Amino acid sequence: MGFSFWHWAILFLLIGVPVFVAVQSATKPSQNPASLVGFGGWLMLLAILQAFSPLRTLVSLGSSSEGYRQLMALPNGTLAVYGEVALLLAFVVFQVVVLVTMLRRSYRFKQLFLYQWFVIPIVFILDTAWISAVLGIAPIVSLALTGIWVAYVYKSVRVKNTFTKTGASGQVVSVP
């Protein structure tokens, strides 16, 4: 079952409309910029979302408990579970640190919030690498091999000469 028109419409309403409103409100200059201080407007929404982010991570961790029970039955499963739980708890601690700096109105909040954004995919990659390494599963090998091919695609003269704007409409396939 794929995405129907209604799924896309709901997705547009949930994401597109708030983004449009945010962009529109950001382009309008404020009457008194000095009065824009404290948690209000879009910053209030961000504060609410940031306050719930550690809880969301903990709920995700809790909802994985059945999977953890099954994983612990495998060889090295206990080590895999403990490593993943430790990684996610460290992420929760970082989310709480970002929340505290926000609530204290610290100048470090903006930088830590940016770091939090970068940490999200890093946690995912570290988690995948940890589980793959401990359990001996292939996704880490696939990731590494694909990375080698990506490096080739960006460094190869043949690839550079093959994928050009001028040659795109000329020929379909040619093997030298």
N, C-alpha and C positions, 0 to 999 in steps of 0.2 A: 504494500500500500504506500503510494507516494504522497507528496504534498498536493492537496487539492487547492482550488482557488481560495476557498475559505480559510485554509491554513495560512496561505500567503497574506490574505487580507488581515487576519488577526495579528500575524507577525508584523505587518506594516503598521498597524494601529498601535501595537505595544512598543515598537522600537522607533519607527519612522516619525510618528507624530511628536513624541517627546523630544527627539533630536531636532526636528524642525522648529519646535517652540523654543528650545534652548538656543539654537543658532539665531533665531529672530530676536530673542530677548538680549542676546549678547551683542548684537549689532546696534541696538538702540543705546545712545549715551544716556547716562543717568542725569537727573536734574541736579543732584547734589552727591557727587562721588564720595565725599567724606562721610556721608551718612551710611554708606554700605559697609557696615562692620557687624560682626557677630554671625551667629547661625540663623540664617533666614534665606528665603528664596531657594535657589538650586543647591546652595551649600547645606541647607537643612536636609534635603533628600540624600545628599552624599553622606552626611553625618548619620542618618538613620541606616543607610545601607552598610556603612562601615561598622556601625555598632552591631549589626546582625551577622557580619562576615565571620567572626570566630564561631558563633553559634551554628552557622550554616556548615562550616567545616567539621565541627564536632558531631552534628547530626549526620553528615555524610559518613564520618568515621563509625558512628554507632550503627548506621544502616548496613554497614559492611560486615557486621559481626558474624552473620551466618556464613558468609564467604570465608571469613577468617577461620571459623571452626573447620570448614572443609579443607582449607589450605594447610592447616596444622597437621593433618593426617599424612601429608606428603613428606618425603625425605627433605630435610632443610626447611620445611614449611613453617616451623616455629620461628626460625631465624628471619624468614621472609616477612612474617606477620609483625614481629617485634620491630624490624627495621622500618616497615611502612608506617606503623603506628607512631614510632619515634619521629619520623620525618613529618608526618601530619601534625603531631603535637608541637613540634618546633615551629611549623607554619602558623599554628594557632597562637603561639606565644608572640610571633612576629606581628600577626594581625592585631593582637591586644596592644602591643607597643605602639603601633601606628594609631590605634584608637585613642590611647592615652595622650600621645603627642597632639592629636587633633583636639581632644577635650581641654587640654592645657593651653591651647592656642599657641603652641610652640612654632618657631620659625622652621624647625626641622620637619614639620609635617609634610610639606610639599615634596621634599626630597624622599622621605620614607614612603609616601604614598606612591611615588614613581617606582621606587624599589619593589614595593609590594606587587605592582603590576608586572614587573619583570620576574618576580619570584614565582608567580603562578605557573607559567610554562616550565620553569626550571624544576619546580617540585614535581610536576608531571613527568618530566624527562628523568629526573633522579629516581622517582618511584618505579618507573618502567625499567630503568637500568638495574636497580636493586633487585627487583623481583626476577628479572631475566637472568642476572648473574647468579643469584642464590639458587634458583630452581633449575638453571641450565636450559632456559627456554630461548627460542630463536629470535624474538623481536629485536634484541640488541644487535645481533649479527646483521639482520636485515637493515636496521638503521645505519649501521656502520658502512655496509656495502652501498647503500643508496647514497650516503654522504660522499663516498669515493666517486660515484658516477656524477653527482652534482658538481664536484670539483672538476671532473673531466669536461663536463658540458660548458663550464665557464672559462676553462683554460685552453681548450682545444682550438687550434687554428681551423681544423676541418669543420667543427661545429660552427665557428664564427663565419666561415665562408659558405656554409650550407644554409644557414638560417639568416637570410638577408631580406630586406624589404624589396630589393629589385628582383631577386630570384623567386619570390614567393608566388607570383602568378604565372611564371614561365613554364616550369616543368613539374610534373608530379613526383616521379621517382627516377633517379638514374644511378646506376651502380658503375663506378669507374673500373 
